[in-house]
Each structure stands twice: as C-alpha cells, then as structure tokens.
C-alpha cells in the first residue's frame, strides 16, 4: 500500500467554531496505512524528523479514519517487517475538531499527552494539536479575566494605540462613576448621623476596603470555577453557601480586630460610647463580609444567565454592592443604636 503522509482532505473544509480545537490544530504528519511495515514507517519518519518534531505515528484505514497510534518505542522494539496494523495501539484517544477548547482541556486534564489527534464526526483524522498549545491558549484567556473584571478589553495589549485603549476603557469608567453615585447616595442618606458622630467617617474606608477584598476573593474563585467548568449549573447554591459561611467567619475575625481598633480610637478621644461603637463596627463588618462573599458568586453567575460575559466589568458591579452594603450597614446600625 502506498504511504500517505496526510489523510484525504474534504473538498470544502468545514469552518471551525471560534475557540474550538479545530482552530489550533496542525496538519497531521507520520500518517500510515495498516498494511505498511515498521521499516516503512522508520524510513519515512527519519526524513520527517529533519524538519519536524514527530511524537507519534498515526494509522488510518482506507477511508481515512483513525484506527491506531504508534509510539516511537513501538517502532524501535518491533521487527522491521511487522505490519503497523499488528503493532499499533488500537484504543486511540482523539478530540473532535469542533470541541470547545475548555471542554478539550477538561478531557485531557489527567492525560498529559504531548500531542492529541483531531478527528471529524466520522472519526477521520483532520490534524493534531499539541497539549502545550491548548494550555497556552487557555492561559491567555485566563490572563484576560483580570482586565475584563475592571473593563479592560481582552484584545488590548501594551502596543494598542491610546485612542483604541480609550475606546475600550472609558465607557466602563463612566459606568463605575454612576455606580459610585449610588454609594454616595447611601452615605448622604445618613448625613445627620455623620454630623453628630463624626468618628464614624474615619472607619467608613475600613469597612468598604475589607468588604471589597472579601468580595474580590469570592469573585476570583467563582470566575476560575466557571472557566475551568468546576461550577456546574446546579452548584451555584453550594457556592453561595460556602461563601456565606466564609464571609461570616472572616467577618467575625476581622470584625473583632476592627472593633478593637474602633474602641481604642474612641477611648483615646474620650468618647463615652466607645464600647457601642466597637460593637457596631463588629456587626457591620460581619454583615458586609457575608453579603460581599455572596455577591462575589451572584454577580458573575447572574451575568452569565443574562447572556453576558461573566468576567466583563464584574468588579465594577461587585464594588457597588460591597460599598452600599458595608456603608449602609455601618451607618444604619449606628443610627439605630446611637441616635
């Protein structure tokens, strides 16, 4: 049988979906038929390796379907006259060319093969894709999330001209400003309380910063889980429960520290309500951390349900939620207990 280095191509190459394995694959090399011998394969590969890195040889049937794979070890330890159909490994793990990159990574996570064959729906070999190339492509996608969370488009690079960067970023800054007005309105609502108890204003940034960090931690874990497929459709409630528990525990621990700081600061000023202020700070911190952790899950999952990119400007919406809740809880509890 005449040796074929590539399977027969269809007359019209099918378009591969955006982000699919088909867009990453390379033309197949070291392709042989069942009846060819180990000697034939060795002579052919000897020429190929002068210009290409060859890891596996692929065995096709008469219709171009992938039926086996041969490792270099198979070629070294078998007689040159042996037929490839007799020495090949018949259980071949292959990826579909239309398979999304993320789904392919899930399938190959515990395999660690250097090269994977890519087939069509009929099992015909279309190409190969290197495992390193798949993970590099997904790494780029993951690295873009940090920028998308604050409104930086994943297409923007250091070399992107400033007018285009301005177009990418500015709309999100306007949105961030509008959401900041919401937090400012909450503080304004409690202006009478702040006028009488000025010490509260000192600790507003403490509450906002701590709740913001709590929310960002939950958001980062949620986005990672969604990207890697760990967060299933029915797993949102489990994630919410986990973040609520973490928020409660972290809120109590940091609340004790923040409450101690408030007590010491108020005591140094001779404020007779130092103990109440410390308790208010503790309660507000617990509430803020719980709501922030829950928001870190709800924001991206809600965006996904609405058909939007979960990573797009997630932190802008999260910051609004954490600021409103932390400041509102702090000033609201203070108003109830002190006014």
C-alpha positions in Angstrom: 0.0 0.0 0.0 1.2 3.4 -0.9 2.2 5.5 2.1 0.1 8.6 2.8 1.5 11.4 4.9 -1.8 13.1 5.2 -5.4 11.9 5.1 -7.5 12.9 2.1 -9.0 16.4 2.7 -12.6 17.1 2.0 -13.4 19.2 -1.0 -14.8 22.0 1.2 -13.1 22.4 4.6 -15.6 22.9 7.3 -15.4 26.2 9.2 -14.4 25.6 12.8 -16.2 27.5 15.6 -14.5 30.3 17.4 -12.4 28.9 20.3 -12.6 25.3 19.1 -9.8 22.8 18.8 -10.0 22.9 15.0 -8.6 26.4 15.1 -5.5 25.2 16.9 -4.7 22.0 15.0 -1.8 21.4 12.7 -1.6 19.2 9.6 -1.0 15.5 10.6 2.4 14.1 9.9 3.7 10.5 10.0 0.4 9.0 8.7 0.4 5.4 7.5 -1.9 2.6 6.5 -2.4 -0.7 8.3 -0.5 -2.8 5.8 2.6 -0.7 5.9 5.6 -2.1 7.8 7.6 -0.8 10.7 10.5 -0.4 8.3 8.4 1.8 6.0 7.4 4.0 9.0 11.0 4.3 10.2 12.4 5.4 6.8 9.6 7.9 6.4 9.9 9.3 9.9 13.7 9.5 9.5 13.1 12.1 6.8 10.3 13.9 8.6 12.3 14.5 11.8 14.9 16.5 9.9 12.4 19.4 9.8 9.5 18.4 12.1 9.1 17.2 15.7 7.5 13.8 15.5 6.0 12.3 18.6 3.5 9.7 17.3 2.7 8.0 14.1 -1.0 7.6 13.1 -2.6 4.6 11.4 -5.6 5.1 9.1 -7.9 2.8 7.3 -8.9 3.1 3.6 -11.5 5.8 4.4 -9.1 8.0 6.3 -10.5 7.0 9.7 -8.0 6.9 12.6 -7.7 3.3 13.8 -4.4 3.3 15.7 -1.4 5.2 17.1 2.2 4.1 17.2 4.8 5.4 19.6 8.5 5.6 18.8 9.0 2.8 21.3 6.8 0.5 19.2 8.9 1.2 16.1 12.2 0.6 18.0 11.2 -2.7 19.6 9.4 -4.4 16.7 10.7 -6.2 13.7 11.0 -4.0 10.6 8.9 -6.5 8.6 6.0 -6.3 11.2 2.8 -4.6 9.9 1.7 -1.5 11.6 -1.8 -2.8 12.0 -0.4 -5.6 14.2 1.8 -3.4 16.5 -0.4 -0.2 16.8 -2.3 0.8 19.9 -6.0 0.5 18.9 -7.6 2.4 21.8 -6.9 5.9 20.5 -8.0 9.0 22.4 -8.9 11.7 20.0 -10.5 15.2 20.1 -13.3 16.4 17.9 -12.3 19.4 15.7 -15.5 21.3 16.8 -14.9 20.7 20.5 -14.5 23.9 22.5 -11.1 24.5 24.0 -12.4 24.5 27.6 -14.1 21.1 27.1 -11.0 19.7 25.5 -8.9 20.8 28.5 -11.3 19.0 30.8 -11.0 15.8 28.8 -7.2 16.0 28.7 -6.6 17.2 32.3 -5.3 13.8 33.6 -3.8 12.5 30.4 -0.8 14.8 29.8 -0.1 13.6 26.2 2.2 15.8 24.2 0.1 15.6 21.1 -3.6 14.7 20.5 -5.2 13.6 17.2 -8.1 15.6 16.0 -10.9 13.9 14.1 -14.2 14.9 12.5 -17.6 13.4 13.4 -16.9 10.3 11.3 -13.6 9.7 13.0 -11.4 10.8 10.0 -8.1 12.3 11.0 -8.0 16.0 10.3 -4.9 17.1 12.2 -3.1 17.2 15.5 -2.9 19.6 18.4 -0.2 19.9 20.9 -1.2 19.9 24.6 1.1 22.8 25.3 -0.6 24.9 22.6 -4.0 24.2 24.2 -3.0 25.3 27.6 -1.2 28.3 26.3 -4.3 29.4 24.6 -6.4 28.9 27.7 -3.7 30.8 29.8 -4.2 33.8 27.5 -7.9 33.6 28.1 -7.5 33.4 31.9 -5.0 36.2 32.0 -7.5 38.4 30.2 -10.0 37.9 33.0 -8.2 40.3 35.4 -8.6 43.1 32.9 -12.1 42.3 31.9 -13.2 42.5 35.5 -12.4 46.2 35.5 -13.4 47.0 32.0 -10.2 46.4 30.1 -11.0 44.5 26.8 -9.0 41.3 26.4 -8.0 42.5 22.9 -6.0 45.4 24.4 -2.2 45.0 24.7 0.6 47.2 25.6 1.1 48.1 22.0 -2.5 49.1 21.5 -2.8 52.7 20.3 -4.1 55.1 23.0 -7.3 56.1 21.1 -8.3 52.5 20.9 -7.5 51.9 24.5 -9.5 55.0 25.4 -12.5 53.5 23.5 -12.1 50.2 25.3 -11.8 51.6 28.8 -13.8 54.9 29.1 -17.3 53.5 28.9 -16.7 51.3 31.9 -15.2 54.2 33.8 -18.4 56.1 33.2 -20.4 53.2 34.5 -18.2 52.9 37.5 -18.8 56.6 38.2 -22.6 56.1 38.0 -22.5 53.2 40.4 -20.3 55.3 42.8 -23.1 57.8 42.9 -25.3 55.1 44.4 -22.8 54.5 47.3 -22.5 58.3 47.8 -26.3 58.5 48.0 -26.3 55.9 50.8 -23.8 58.0 52.8 -25.8 61.1 52.1 -28.9 59.5 53.4 -27.1 59.1 56.8 -25.6 62.6 56.8 -27.4 63.6 60.0 -25.8 60.6 61.8 -22.3 61.5 60.5 -22.7 65.1 61.6 -23.4 64.1 65.2 -21.0 61.1 65.3 -18.0 62.2 63.2 -15.9 59.3 64.3 -17.9 57.0 62.0 -16.5 58.7 58.9 -13.0 57.5 59.9 -14.0 53.9 59.7 -16.1 54.0 56.5 -13.0 53.3 54.3 -12.1 50.4 56.6 -15.5 48.7 56.1 -15.5 49.4 52.4 -12.0 48.1 51.8 -12.4 45.0 53.8 -15.7 44.0 52.3 -14.3 44.8 48.8 -11.4 42.4 49.4 -13.8 39.7 50.6 -16.0 40.1 47.5 -13.0 40.0 45.2 -11.7 36.8 46.7 -15.1 35.1 46.1 -15.3 36.6 42.6 -11.9 35.3 41.6 -12.7 31.8 42.8 -16.1 31.8 41.1 -14.7 33.0 37.7 -12.0 30.4 37.9 -14.5 27.7 38.6 -16.7 28.9 35.7 -13.7 29.0 33.3 -12.5 25.5 34.3 -16.0 24.1 34.3 -15.9 23.3 38.0 -19.1 25.4 38.7 -22.0 23.4 37.4 -25.4 24.8 36.8 -26.7 23.2 40.0 -23.7 24.2 42.0 -24.5 27.9 42.5 -26.3 27.3 45.7 -23.4 25.3 47.1 -21.0 28.1 46.2 -23.3 30.7 47.8 -23.5 28.7 51.0 -19.7 28.3 51.1 -19.1 32.0 50.6 -21.7 32.9 53.1 -20.1 30.7 55.8 -16.6 32.1 54.9 -18.0 35.6 55.0 -19.5 35.0 58.4 -16.3 33.5 59.9 -14.0 36.1 58.3 -16.4 38.9 59.2 -16.3 37.9 62.9 -12.5 37.6 62.9 -11.7 40.9 61.1 -14.7 42.5 62.9 -13.1 41.8 66.3 -9.9 43.4 65.1 -11.7 46.4 63.6 -13.9 46.7 66.6 -10.9 46.7 68.8 -9.4 49.5 66.7 -12.6 51.5 66.9 -12.8 51.1 70.7 -9.2 52.2 71.2 -9.7 55.2 68.8 -12.9 56.3 70.5 -11.4 55.7 74.0 -8.4 57.9 73.1 -10.9 60.6 72.2 -12.8 60.2 75.4 -15.9 59.1 73.7 -18.3 57.6 76.3 -19.9 55.3 73.6 -16.6 53.6 72.7 -18.0 50.1 73.5 -21.1 50.6 71.5 -19.1 51.9 68.5 -16.9 48.8 68.7 -19.9 46.6 68.7 -21.4 48.5 65.7 -18.2 48.0 63.8 -18.1 44.3 64.5 -21.7 43.8 63.4 -21.3 45.9 60.3 -18.1 44.0 59.3 -19.9 40.6 59.7 -22.8 41.8 57.5 -20.6 43.4 54.9 -18.3 40.3 54.6 -21.3 37.9 54.3 -23.0 40.0 51.6 -19.7 40.6 49.8 -18.9 36.9 49.6 -22.4 36.1 48.3 -22.2 38.9 45.8 -18.9 37.5 44.5 -20.8 34.5 43.4 -24.1 36.2 42.3 -22.5 38.9 40.1 -20.8 36.6 37.5 -23.5 33.9 37.6 -26.2 36.5 37.0 -24.3 38.0 34.1 -23.9 34.5 32.6 -27.7 33.9 32.9 -28.3 37.2 31.2 -26.1 36.1 28.3 -23.3 38.4 29.1 -19.6 37.6 29.7 -19.3 36.8 33.4 -15.8 38.4 33.6 -16.8 41.7 31.9 -16.6 44.5 34.5 -17.7 42.1 37.3 -15.6 44.0 39.8 -17.5 47.3 39.0 -20.8 45.8 39.9 -19.3 44.0 42.9 -17.7 47.2 44.2 -21.0 48.9 44.1 -22.7 46.1 46.1 -19.9 45.9 48.7 -19.8 49.7 49.2 -23.5 50.1 49.5 -23.9 47.2 51.9 -20.8 48.0 54.1 -21.5 51.7 54.4 -25.3 51.2 54.7 -25.0 48.6 57.4 -22.4 50.5 59.4 -24.3 53.8 59.3 -27.7 52.1 59.6 -26.8 50.2 62.8 -25.1 53.3 64.2 -28.3 55.3 63.6 -30.4 52.6 65.4 -28.1 52.2 68.4 -26.8 55.7 69.0 -29.4 58.2 67.6 
